[in-house]
Amino acid sequence: MNAPVNLEQLLPLADHRHLDHLEEEAIFILREVAAAFERPALLFSGGKDSCVVLRLAEKAFKQRMNIAPQVGASAARPPEGGGPSWGRPGEGPGNEFKGKLPFPLVHVDTGHNFPEVIEFRDRRVAEMDERLVVGHLEDSIRKGTIRLSHPLESRNGHQTVTLLETIEEHRFDVLIGGARRDEEKARAKERIFSHRDSFGQWQPKEQRPELWNLFNTRIRPGEHFRAFPISNWTELDVWLYIARENIPLPSLYFAHDRQVIRRKGLLVPLTEVTPPEAGETVETAQVRFRTVGDMTCTCPVESPAASAADIVAETLTVTVSERGATRMDDRTSDASMERRKKEGYF
């Protein structure tokens, strides 16, 4: 009666109707963005949420080419971790999309990103033959608009300056992002269409009502919007969708051995910008990342999950949000994210 259940056998039978609803809502929002704005762009960091939004954008604007898989082809996880093929018939790694997105992809490179993520970002963009706009934080440092107190200072919060400079340079009037309301308290306050003033700032008390899927997208010169198509998704929804769609991800999201330092209840990855402090011990642990970002503030969690299906099962049991469990910069205060968002952060 209490025999263990093989998750690989259970997941194909899972009811995906709620994913279909979330997908339809996100595609509707993406098409609203393309219709309402002149110069949209999609924020693409190579992280799981932006990879999901990218797949949704493909479904919204490109033509699906169903290619039958080769006879005897393996159903194993692709090298970059799409997860095992247990989705709906006709969907999976054999599917291709043709056409071009009606907007470029944008990434703010802090110079402290994980090399695996940058390599994945460039390869994924090349495979899709899309345009990538990269705002380099190093350029802002050279211009003097960003000043670091010391070379190893976290650059995560400084991304805001480079992002706003990139928006101004390319005159983007809306940026599509992968933020979700379940990530953090401040993001739970967000509307789907988030207005930013002429200084790029977010004012929580001045957000516009969104009733019956009607959106007020009017802006004055110098203002812009952030649009979040997967606002109503949860971390579990994202991983269910990644597994169903076989969406490729950076290898960091899956279990691997990595040298880490235990610091203040977190596992800090050993890198050139996060060296051990006096008295700390470096150890090797089997870990994966729930979110990826600046190396100076992003931490992995101990996990044996080696596929999207494994992560789905693991996510069902977690009690701490992904940012609360892995981001050092969000632990400085309860309002740290809201303060950064008011200044123009993602």
N, C-alpha and C positions, 0 to 999 in steps of 0.2 A: 504493500500500500504506500509506503514511503520510499520506494525505489528512486534513485536519482534519475533526473531527466536530462537527456542529451540536448543541450541548447541548440546544436546544429540541426536537430530534428524538429525542435519546437518552433524556432523562428520562422521557417517558411510558412507555418500555419497561422502566424500572428495576424491580427486584424490591422491592416494598414490604412483604414478609411480616414483616421484622423490625420495621417501624413498626407493623404490626397487633398484633404481640406486645407491644410497648412500650405501645401505646394500651390494650390489654386490661388489662395490669398496672396502669397508672395509674388506669383507671376502677375497677378492683377496690379499689385503695387509697382512692380518694375515697369509695366507698360504705362501706368499713370505717370511715372517719372519721365519716361521717354516722350510722352505726349505733352507734358506740362512745362518742361524746361528746355532751354536752347543748348546748354553746354554741360550735360551730365557726365559723371565719371564714376567708376566703381572702385572702391578701396579694396585692394588685393594684396594681402600680406603673405599669402601662402598658408595661413592658419586654417583650421578646420571650418570655422564659420564662413570665412571669405571663400573657401572652396565650395561650400554648399551654395552660397549666393551666386557664385560663378556658374555652377551647374543650372541653377534656376534661371539665370539670365540666358544661358544657352537654350533652355526649353522655351523661354519667352520670345526669343528673337531669331533663333536659328532653325534650320530644318533638320529633323532627325533622319539619319540614314541607318536603317536596320540592316546590319551585316551578320549573317548567320555564323556562329562560331565554328571553327574547324572541328572535324570529327576527331574525338579522342583528346581534345584540348583540355588541359588541366583546369580545375576550378579553384586552384590554390590562390592565395592572396598575391596580387601583383607585387613587384619589388617595393613600390612606394606605399603599399598598405591600403588598397582599396577595400579589403575585407572579402570573405568568401562569398560566392555567388549564391544568394538565397532570396533574390528579389522576385519581382513579377516576371512571367514569361516574356521573352523578347527584350528584356533590359539587362544590362550588365556590361562587361568590358568590351563586348563586340560592337556596341553601339557607338556611332560617330555622329557629329553634328557638322553641317556645312553652312557657310555663310559668315558674316561678320557682325559683331556686336555694334550697336549704334553709339557706343561710347568707349573711351579708352579705359585701361586699368591704371590705378595710381597706387604707389607704395612710398611710404616715408622710410628711408633707410637710415637708421641711427648710426651705422658703422659698428654696432655691437650686436647685430643680429646673429643667430646661429647659422653657421655656414651651410648646414644641411637645408635650412629653410630658403636661403637665398638661391642655392643651386636648384632646388625644386621650383621656386618661383620662376626663374629664368627658363628652365626647361618646359614648364607647363605653358608659359606664354608663347614660347617658340612653337610648341606642338599645336597650339590653337591659332597661331599666326595672328595674334592680336597686338595692339599697340600698348606699350607699357610706359608710363610716365613715372620716373623715380625722383623724389625729392630727397637730396642728400643732406643730412644734418651737418656733415663736415663743411658743406658750402656755407651754411648759416654761421658756423663758427668762424670761417675765414672772413665773412662779411662783417663780423662783429655783432650780429643780432642775437647770437647765443654766446654766453661766456660761462665756462665751466670753472667750478671752484678748484677741482683737481682732476687729473686725467682719467681716473677710474670712477668718477661720479656717474651715477645712473643717468642715462640720457633719455629715459622713457618720458618723463614729464616735459623735456625740452622739445619733443616731437611737435608740440602744438605750434611753435614758431615756424618750423620748417613746413608744416602742413598749410598754415595760413599763407605763407609766402608762395607755396606751390599753387594754391587756389587763386591767389592774386595774379601770378604770372600767366596762368592758362585761362583765367577768367571763368572758372567753373562756377555754375550757379546751383548745383546740387551734387553731393557726394553720397553714393549708395554704400552703406556699411553693413557689417554682419553682427552688430550689437543685438543682444537679447535682453529682455526685461528680467530674466531670472539670474543674470550674472552677478548683479551687485545692486545695492539699495538705490544709488543715484540713477542707474539705468532703468530701474523700475518706474521712474517718474517720466520717462521719455514718451513722447508721441511717436507715431510711425513717421510722420513728416515733422522734423525738428527744426524750427526756425533759428537762424543765427543772424545777429545784427551786423552792422557794417564793420565792427571790430572782430567779427568771428566768434562772438561770445554767445553763450546759451543762458537764457533767463527762464528758470523753471516756472515762475509765476506769470509769464507772458506767453505761454504756449497756447496754440490755437486749438479749439475743440475739434474733435473728429467724430462726427455723428453719421451713422448710416453709410460709412465708407465714402463720405464726402470730405475732400481735403481742400483747405485754403492754401494755395501755393503762390500767392502774390508776394512779390518782393520788390524792395526799392533798390536803386543802384548801390552796389557794394555789398548787399546782403546775399546770403545763400541759405540753402537748406541741407540738412543731412536726412537721408531716407533710410529706414531700417525695415527691409521686407520680412525678416525673420524675428521681429520683435516678440511675437507670441509663441515662439518655439522655446523648448527647454533643451538642456544639454542632452537629455535622453532622446528627444526628437531628432536632434542633429545626428547623433550616432546611429539611430535607426535608419535615417535617410541615407547616411553615408554607406551603411551596409547594404541597403536595398538597391542603391544606385551604383554601387562599386566605384565611389568617387576616390580618385588617388589623393594621397596625403603625404606630407613629409614623414620620413621614417621615425622621427622623434616621437610621434604619437603612439608608437607601439613599443612593447617591452624590449629593452636592450640593457646591456651592462654599461655603467657609466661611473666615473669617479665623482664622488660627492662629499660634501662637508655638512655635518649636522649643526645647524645654527638657528637658535631661537625657534625650535620646533619645526623647521623647514629643512629640506634637503637642497643645499646650494650646489649647483654644478661647478666642478672645478674647471675654470677657463682662465685665459690670460687676464681677463678683467674682473674675475672673482677668485683671487688667490686665497689660500688659507691664512687665517689670522693666527697670531701667537697663541700656542696652546691647543690649536684645533688639529684634529686627525682626519686625514683623507682616507676614505674607504671606497670600495667598489660595491655597488648595489644594482639590483635589477629594477629599473625604473621606466616610466613613460611620462610624457608631458600631457597634461590636460589642456593646456593653452601654451602658445609660443609667443615670445616677444623679445624685448631687450634682455640680453644675457645677464645683465647686472641685477635684474629684479624678478626673473622667471625661474621657478623651481619645479622639478619633477616630483612625482609621487612614486612610492614603491608599488610595483604592480607586475604580475606575470602575464598581463593581457597582451596577446600577440596578434589579435585580429579585431576587426570591428565588432564581430559577434561577441568576443570575449569582453570588450569594453562595454557593450550594451548590458551584459549581465552584471558587470562591476558597477556601472552607473546606477543600476537599480537599488544598490545598497548604500550609496554615499550619502552623507548627511551634511557635508560642507560644500559650499559653492566652489566652482573651479578657481575663481579669483581669490576667494578666501583661503583656499588650500595651497595656492601656488604663487601668489604675487606678493613680494615683500613690500612694494610701494603702497599697496592697498591696506597695509597693516599700520601705517603711521598714525592714522586717525579714522574715525567712522565717517568723516566727511571728505576724505582725501580725494576720492573719485569725483565727487560733486564739485569740489573746488577746481579740479583740473578741467572738468567739462565746462564750467562757467567761463574758463579762459580760452576755450576753443578746442579742447581735446576730443578724441574720437567719440 
